[in-house]
């Protein structure tokens, strides 16, 4: 349907090669080659062997991670609690000021 009207593959020498379309007479069927069955390689899995020293180091590292994450979460909870308490105090003071202004004192 859409065919290019310009030559393809311009060579540096100035010669161009025209677009060639193979016809059905030019194509010769070739027999499909069936590849030989190759057995799949057996994966060699190396097992991780923990020595007593590395097991202790792994446990200590995990404990340190738990302590650090716990400390961060507790500090965030404490920050939220302090903010809530200070907002409550400000609300009470504002309420008292508004009440005093309404009474005309």
Secondary structure, DSSP 8 states (H G I E B T S, - for coil): -----S-EEE-TTS-EE------TTT-------------------------HHHHHHHHHHHHHHHHHHHHHHHHHHHHHHHHHHHHHHHHHHHHHHHHHHHHT-
